[in-house]
Structures are given as C-alpha cells and as structure tokens.
C-alpha cells in the first residue's frame, strides 16, 4: 500500500521504507571537511608495547571505544599512541591530540585538557598557539558530537591519573 499525502507526493515513495527516513540525512547536517582531513592523519594510530600509562574508555551513548598508550619520562610525555573502534569525530580528536601532546609536561597537559571542555561554550581559553588547532573541531557547530570529541581527552586524563 502506497502512503499518501504531503511530502510523499513530491518524491517517489518506497513502501518498504518508513516515512520518517525519506528525508534522511538532513541537508543542514553536513560533515565538516576539516574533521575528515584531521582524521585521515593516522600516524599515531597503533599499539605501543612499552607504554608506561594506559587507559581504555567507552562512550556509553554511541559505543565508541578508545585505548590510549603513553610513555612518560621525567614528567614529560615522550610518546602517544591510540587505537580503537570509533566514529570519525573521535578519530579526528584522537589524531589531533596525539600530534599536539608529545614532548609536553604532564601538569600543562592536564590543565589544557580540562580547559578543552570550555571550547564548546565559546569561552576563551588561555593556551599556546598550537592548542588553538582544537578550535577547528571542538566548537559549538559540533556540540551534538561533544561526547565523541571528548572521549580521547577523557581517556588521556584517565591514563595520566594511573
């Protein structure tokens, strides 16, 4: 039986697809090309054998899972690797984090990672120029994917606590 009325008459209707999916995905929900570009950098996507710090975290809302491996020497992160099964937003966040966190002191990183949450609120954060790269992906336009973007940050903080 063919559905009738309104929007249905403007499109060729498929009786096997429920009406609520005919206009999916929404036209205004375009993925930012910057996120794809950042996520394509998989230089630090691997396992790290001799890690000193490790954390595994799972996002309960969407099922993303990430593992963070760190090597910390004399209070400084010398190596950062990650792996997991996650969406493109989580991968972009982990990739950007892995490139910017190396050769930084732990106390500086812990402060800045806690400040990242303010990026979604359009608040000014006090940080170096290299941390401003996070503004590209962590902003109000990606607020719906906040949990995905913050998963690598939370996992890194958890790893540094251990």
C-alpha atoms as one frame of an Amber mdcrd trajectory, in Angstrom:
protein
   0.000   0.000   0.000   1.472   3.381  -1.009   1.414   6.140   1.607  -0.466
   9.256   0.526  -0.321  12.982   1.177   2.023  15.931   1.751   5.710  15.262
   1.233   5.055  11.812  -0.168   3.569  13.128  -3.386   6.727  15.148  -4.075
   9.002  12.081  -4.069   8.903   8.582  -5.405   7.822   6.669  -2.335   9.207
   3.286  -1.353   6.605   1.289   0.585   9.313  -0.639   2.449  10.995   2.447
   3.960   9.152   4.207   6.800   8.139   7.807   6.071  10.421   9.259   8.776
  13.515   8.125   6.826  12.633   9.598   3.437  14.321  12.918   4.145  17.407
  11.441   5.828  20.114  12.677   6.247  19.118  16.267   6.916  20.510  18.715
   4.374  21.907  21.065   7.017  23.906  18.325   8.806  26.969  18.286   6.591
  30.182  16.821   7.890  32.958  19.342   8.158  35.776  18.619   5.691  38.284
  19.756   8.313  37.293  16.827  10.543  37.850  14.376   7.681  41.229  15.939
   6.928  42.365  15.683  10.565  41.084  12.115  10.961  42.992  10.956   7.870
  46.274  11.528   9.681  46.771   8.097  11.252  50.446   8.470  12.112  49.868
   7.635  15.797  47.171   5.013  15.289  48.853   1.867  16.604  49.690  -0.195
  19.674  52.582   0.823  21.916  54.423  -2.120  23.500  56.409  -0.494  26.276
  53.809   2.016  27.477  54.007   3.415  30.997  50.408   4.673  31.126  47.299
   3.130  29.618  43.567   3.822  29.599  40.595   2.281  27.870  37.345   4.197
  27.697  33.992   3.536  26.091  31.273   6.029  25.232  28.066   4.540  26.597
  25.798   6.579  24.320  27.200   5.570  20.927  29.555   2.656  21.607  32.830
   4.355  20.618  35.817   2.762  22.296  39.365   4.092  22.503  42.615   2.876
  24.024  45.363   5.364  24.872  49.007   4.350  25.311  51.504   6.812  26.777
  55.208   6.781  27.566  56.015   9.282  30.304  59.618  10.084  31.255  60.601
  12.704  33.836  57.134  14.233  33.880  57.026  14.630  30.109  55.015  12.635
  27.561  57.502  11.267  25.053  55.163   9.068  23.048  51.411   8.859  22.488
  49.565   6.178  20.527  45.901   5.311  20.308  43.653   2.664  18.829  40.013
   1.784  18.917  36.721   1.449  17.151  35.105   4.841  16.912  33.411   7.392
  14.696  35.215   9.941  12.532  34.808  12.662  15.170  36.522  10.595  17.848
  39.289   9.630  15.410  39.880  13.268  14.470  40.067  14.293  18.102  42.496
  11.477  18.953  44.656  12.260  15.923  44.874  15.950  16.780  45.556  15.183
  20.437  48.275  12.660  19.617  50.137  15.159  17.440  49.977  18.025  19.935
  50.601  16.247  23.218  54.083  14.862  22.600  57.044  16.430  24.435  54.783
  18.354  26.805  54.825  18.296  30.601  52.018  16.418  32.352  50.799  19.324
  34.506  50.488  21.589  31.429  48.577  18.903  29.550  46.213  18.155  32.425
  45.326  21.846  32.732  44.734  22.269  28.994  42.721  19.087  28.635  40.404
  20.264  31.396  40.066  23.616  29.593  39.019  21.950  26.316  35.501  21.475
  27.658  35.119  25.280  27.596  35.624  25.351  23.817  32.052  24.149  23.323
  30.775  27.077  25.382  32.582  29.696  23.225  34.653  30.706  26.236  38.178
  31.970  25.816  40.847  29.567  26.920  44.351  30.515  27.927  46.704  28.378
  25.884  49.523  28.375  23.387  49.082  28.806  19.661  49.421  25.066  18.985
  46.390  24.275  21.154  44.236  26.643  19.101  44.029  23.861  16.491  41.409
  22.242  18.693  39.091  25.160  17.909  38.688  23.715  14.412  36.801  20.682
  15.662  35.724  21.463  19.224  33.217  24.267  18.832  29.501  24.946  19.032
  28.878  23.667  15.497  29.894  20.162  16.681  28.084  20.306  20.028  25.977
  17.264  19.115  29.166  15.187  18.866  30.699  16.580  22.052  30.895  13.169
  23.753  32.670  11.674  20.740  35.145  14.541  20.518  35.924  14.495  24.233
  36.382  10.710  24.534  40.139  10.756  23.698  40.612  13.713  26.059  38.885
  11.887  28.922  40.854   8.710  28.206  44.139  10.650  28.240  43.280  12.252
  31.580  42.388   8.809  32.951  45.714   7.396  31.707  47.661  10.226  33.338
  45.957   9.565  36.689  47.239   5.968  36.708
